[in-house]
Amino acid sequence: MRDHGYIEGENLVIEVRDAMGRPDRFAPLAAELVALKPDCIVVMGVEPTQAAKRATTTIPIIMGNADDDPVRRGLIASFARPGGNVTGVTNIGADLASKRLELLRELIPGLSQAAMLWLSDVDTSTAHLRNTEAAAATIGVRIEPLPIRSAEELDDAFRKAAESRVQAIIVPAVGLANVYQQRIADLAIAARLPLMTNNTPFAVAGALISYDGDRRERHRQVAGYVSRILTGANPSDLPIQQPAHFELVLNLKTAKALGLTIPQSLLQRADAVIE
C-alpha cells in the first residue's frame, strides 16, 4: 500500500480478523468487520468471501486469493465484469492440478498413486480434489482422498497414507491445512512421503515442492485494487485479475531427509530452492 501513498497509522487503518481455518468463524468475523463500516474488505479464500458477501451487499469486497471459480461459486457474474460488490484476484489453484501432477511425475518416475488431504467440509478443498482426480485419470494415476474435518485427525490421515503405500501426498493450502503447515510438513517427512502443495510458505515449512501463482504479484494486484476503490472505483467494473507468473519452489533439505534426488531439469526451472 505504500506504493500507492498509504501508510498504516497515518492515512490507513487496517483491522484484521483471522478465522484460523475454522469455517464456523467466517460468518461472525465477517459480521464484525461489516459493523466497523470499512471502506473495503480484503478476504483470503472463497468461503470467507462468500461469508463477507452474505454480510454486506454495499461494502466493496476484494478477493485476495480465490482458488476456486468465483463465477461457479456465485461470487461474481463474470471475470470481465464482476457486477455486485465483489472483485479481486484469483490464483486458479484448482485449475493447476494437471501441472502439479506433471511436476510430481518428474520427481517420482513411475508415479501411479498419490494421496490427497481433503477437508471434506470445505468446498474449495473438494474442488481441488475433483480437479486433481480428473487430471490424474488422464495419466493413469490413482488419487486416494484422505478426508478430515479437524486438526486432531491429521495424525491418523498420515498413518493411513503411509499404510496405503501411496508414493506422494498432495495438500492444497486451504482452511486448517493453511494453519497447520509446519505440522503437516513434519508429518509428511515422518511418513517419508513427498509433499506437493500450492503455497510457497508451505515449502518453507518443509513441503518438498510447491507450485502456485506468484504471491508477490498477487499482493501487488490486491493493493492496486484497494487503492482504486479508496479513490472511488466501483468493484463491479474492476475485472478479476489472474496470475501471469507462476512460482516453483523446491526444498532440498526435505529431499535429503526423504532420500530423494531432485532432477536437474526441475532444479534449473525452480524459482526458489530451499537448502
ROVO-117579 format. One line per 5 residues: number of its first residue (from 1); their letters; for each residue z, x, y of C-alpha. Coordinates in nm, 3 decimals, always signed. Each point is the difference from the previous one (the first is absolute). Example, Ala and Ser with C-alpha at 12.3 -4.5 7.8 and 13.67 -1.06 7.14 Angstrom:
1> AS> +0.780 +1.230 -0.450; -0.066 +0.137 +0.344
//
This chain:
1> MRDHG> +0.000 +0.000 +0.000; +0.046 +0.299 +0.231; -0.376 +0.049 -0.008; -0.028 -0.342 +0.163; +0.265 +0.064 +0.265
6> YIEGE> +0.296 -0.162 -0.173; +0.332 +0.179 -0.051; +0.285 -0.164 -0.189; +0.303 -0.042 +0.224; -0.207 +0.014 +0.318
11> NLVIE> -0.274 -0.264 -0.013; +0.017 -0.095 -0.368; +0.270 -0.169 -0.211; -0.037 +0.006 -0.379; +0.210 -0.222 -0.227
16> VRDAM> -0.014 +0.098 -0.369; +0.081 -0.213 -0.303; -0.026 +0.135 -0.357; -0.002 -0.233 -0.300; +0.051 +0.298 -0.235
21> GRPDR> -0.264 -0.139 -0.234; +0.180 -0.333 -0.049; -0.236 -0.299 +0.030; +0.295 -0.233 +0.062; +0.064 +0.183 +0.329
26> FAPLA> -0.350 -0.043 +0.145; +0.048 -0.350 +0.143; +0.344 +0.050 +0.161; -0.100 +0.333 +0.152; -0.321 -0.152 +0.137
31> AELVA> +0.206 -0.280 +0.154; +0.233 +0.257 +0.159; -0.290 +0.181 +0.161; -0.166 -0.318 +0.124; +0.331 -0.107 +0.160
36> LKPDC> -0.009 +0.318 +0.209; -0.328 -0.121 +0.157; -0.181 +0.335 -0.019; -0.346 +0.061 +0.146; -0.130 +0.073 -0.351
41> IVVMG> +0.121 +0.062 -0.354; -0.125 +0.287 -0.219; +0.039 -0.074 -0.371; -0.047 +0.227 -0.302; -0.136 -0.177 -0.308
46> VEPTQ> -0.171 -0.331 -0.075; +0.307 -0.199 -0.112; +0.206 +0.089 +0.312; -0.303 -0.088 +0.214; -0.016 -0.341 -0.167
51> AAKRA> +0.368 -0.050 +0.081; -0.058 +0.097 +0.362; -0.298 -0.235 +0.029; +0.208 -0.287 -0.137; +0.268 +0.081 +0.258
56> TTTIP> -0.235 -0.006 +0.302; -0.350 -0.113 +0.088; +0.014 +0.133 +0.356; +0.143 +0.354 -0.002; -0.273 +0.255 -0.085
61> IIMGN> +0.048 +0.159 -0.345; -0.153 +0.336 -0.091; -0.029 +0.089 -0.368; +0.085 +0.367 -0.043; -0.134 +0.060 -0.351
66> ADDDP> -0.123 -0.313 -0.177; -0.099 +0.113 -0.350; -0.124 -0.333 -0.125; -0.281 -0.216 +0.136; +0.143 -0.172 +0.313
71> VRRGL> -0.275 -0.264 -0.012; +0.080 -0.096 -0.359; +0.369 -0.008 +0.088; -0.060 -0.242 +0.289; +0.106 +0.234 +0.279
76> IASFA> -0.332 +0.015 +0.185; -0.330 -0.187 +0.013; -0.220 +0.309 -0.030; +0.012 +0.376 +0.050; -0.231 -0.018 +0.302
81> RPGGN> +0.179 -0.288 +0.175; +0.350 -0.050 -0.141; +0.079 -0.315 +0.200; +0.361 -0.108 +0.046; +0.270 +0.250 +0.090
86> VTGVT> -0.048 +0.266 -0.271; -0.209 +0.318 +0.015; +0.056 +0.362 -0.101; -0.091 +0.258 -0.259; -0.072 -0.023 -0.371
91> NIGAD> +0.015 +0.301 -0.232; -0.195 -0.188 -0.273; +0.248 +0.138 -0.252; -0.081 -0.242 -0.280; -0.374 +0.063 +0.040
96> LASKR> +0.046 +0.373 -0.064; +0.097 -0.054 -0.365; -0.328 +0.143 -0.134; +0.032 +0.319 +0.202; +0.359 +0.059 -0.113
101> LELLR> -0.099 -0.045 -0.364; -0.288 +0.242 +0.050; +0.242 +0.260 +0.136; +0.240 -0.058 -0.290; -0.282 +0.059 -0.247
106> ELIPG> -0.074 +0.332 +0.168; +0.366 +0.095 -0.037; +0.029 -0.127 -0.356; -0.323 +0.043 -0.199; -0.029 -0.269 -0.265
111> LSQAA> +0.226 -0.241 +0.186; +0.007 -0.321 -0.204; +0.323 -0.176 +0.098; +0.227 -0.008 +0.303; +0.300 -0.207 +0.103
116> MLWLS> +0.038 -0.173 +0.334; +0.328 -0.089 +0.165; -0.040 -0.365 +0.097; +0.233 -0.182 +0.237; -0.062 -0.338 -0.157
121> DVDTS> +0.148 -0.195 +0.293; -0.214 +0.177 +0.264; -0.355 -0.134 +0.040; -0.134 +0.329 +0.139; +0.124 +0.185 -0.308
126> TAHLR> -0.174 -0.259 -0.216; -0.322 +0.055 +0.197; +0.025 +0.374 -0.069; +0.051 -0.071 -0.371; -0.296 -0.239 -0.028
131> NTEAA> -0.232 +0.238 +0.186; +0.112 +0.292 -0.214; -0.044 -0.196 -0.324; -0.351 -0.103 +0.104; -0.098 +0.356 +0.095
136> AATIG> +0.155 +0.141 -0.318; -0.189 -0.245 -0.222; -0.332 +0.140 +0.121; +0.088 +0.353 -0.114; +0.186 -0.078 -0.320
141> VRIEP> +0.353 +0.067 +0.123; +0.284 -0.231 -0.104; +0.262 -0.088 +0.263; +0.350 -0.093 -0.119; +0.192 -0.199 +0.265
146> LPIRS> +0.368 +0.083 +0.042; +0.145 -0.309 +0.173; +0.316 +0.041 +0.206; +0.180 -0.203 +0.266; +0.286 +0.232 +0.097
151> AEELD> +0.088 +0.368 +0.022; +0.239 -0.046 -0.292; -0.303 -0.045 -0.228; -0.165 +0.332 +0.090; +0.168 +0.210 -0.268
156> DAFRK> -0.095 -0.245 -0.273; -0.359 -0.022 +0.127; -0.046 +0.375 -0.022; +0.165 +0.011 -0.342; -0.253 -0.257 -0.122
161> AAESR> -0.285 +0.199 +0.156; +0.109 +0.316 -0.179; +0.039 -0.182 -0.332; -0.344 -0.161 +0.028; -0.163 +0.345 +0.026
166> VQAII> -0.203 -0.078 +0.309; -0.155 +0.308 +0.161; +0.085 -0.078 +0.363; +0.169 -0.256 +0.223; -0.139 -0.162 +0.313
171> VPAVG> +0.247 -0.120 +0.264; -0.126 -0.188 +0.308; +0.235 +0.067 +0.289; +0.096 -0.359 +0.076; +0.336 -0.175 +0.019
176> LANVY> +0.287 +0.177 -0.171; -0.239 +0.266 -0.134; -0.028 +0.118 +0.360; +0.377 +0.008 +0.042; +0.072 +0.190 -0.323
181> QQRIA> -0.278 +0.260 +0.015; +0.223 +0.295 -0.082; +0.165 -0.174 -0.293; -0.336 -0.114 -0.140; -0.149 +0.348 +0.036
186> DLAIA> +0.302 +0.151 -0.177; -0.024 -0.255 -0.282; -0.370 +0.078 -0.048; +0.069 +0.373 -0.026; +0.288 -0.059 -0.242
191> ARLPL> -0.233 -0.214 -0.215; -0.270 +0.269 +0.033; -0.244 -0.251 +0.145; -0.252 +0.094 +0.271; +0.055 -0.245 +0.285
196> MTNNT> -0.289 -0.128 +0.213; +0.080 -0.188 +0.321; -0.155 -0.117 +0.325; +0.249 +0.152 +0.240; +0.020 +0.358 +0.132
201> PFAVA> +0.382 +0.006 +0.041; +0.020 -0.100 -0.367; -0.181 +0.325 -0.091; +0.244 +0.191 +0.219; +0.283 -0.166 -0.196
206> GALIS> -0.150 +0.126 -0.327; -0.292 -0.220 -0.105; -0.271 +0.218 -0.151; -0.286 -0.149 +0.203; -0.060 -0.250 +0.280
211> YDGDR> -0.318 -0.140 +0.148; +0.006 -0.224 +0.304; -0.149 -0.068 +0.340; +0.100 +0.264 +0.256; +0.347 -0.102 +0.121
216> RERHR> -0.028 +0.178 +0.337; -0.325 -0.181 +0.070; +0.167 -0.330 -0.092; +0.293 +0.068 +0.235; -0.239 +0.080 +0.285
221> QVAGY> -0.189 -0.323 -0.065; +0.321 -0.206 +0.006; +0.122 +0.166 +0.319; -0.337 -0.066 +0.163; +0.021 -0.371 -0.084
226> VSRIL> +0.360 -0.024 +0.125; -0.111 +0.155 +0.328; -0.293 -0.240 +0.034; +0.218 -0.303 -0.068; +0.262 +0.119 +0.249
231> TGANP> -0.274 +0.014 +0.261; -0.121 -0.354 -0.072; -0.239 +0.012 -0.297; -0.007 -0.301 -0.232; +0.063 +0.089 -0.368
236> SDLPI> -0.251 -0.262 -0.110; -0.276 +0.208 +0.162; +0.105 +0.338 -0.143; -0.186 +0.075 -0.328; +0.192 +0.123 -0.302
241> QQPAH> -0.030 +0.378 -0.023; -0.056 +0.177 -0.332; +0.045 +0.367 -0.091; -0.287 +0.237 +0.066; +0.172 +0.298 -0.160
246> FELVL> +0.196 +0.036 -0.322; +0.271 +0.242 -0.105; +0.034 +0.169 -0.340; +0.336 +0.169 -0.052; +0.100 +0.204 -0.305
251> NLKTA> +0.348 +0.122 -0.095; -0.023 +0.337 -0.179; +0.377 +0.017 -0.048; -0.016 -0.322 -0.201; -0.306 +0.122 -0.191
256> KALGL> +0.194 +0.309 -0.104; +0.298 -0.210 -0.110; -0.235 -0.211 -0.213; -0.182 +0.302 -0.140; -0.331 -0.116 +0.149
261> TIPQS> -0.276 +0.211 +0.149; -0.178 -0.174 +0.287; -0.377 +0.062 -0.013; -0.144 +0.218 +0.277; -0.245 -0.279 +0.080
266> LLQRA> +0.293 -0.220 +0.106; +0.189 +0.275 +0.180; -0.306 +0.080 +0.209; -0.031 -0.364 +0.110; +0.369 -0.053 +0.076
271> DAVIE> +0.103 -0.066 +0.359; +0.349 +0.130 -0.073; +0.158 +0.194 -0.285; +0.378 +0.000 -0.042; +0.136 +0.320 -0.153
//
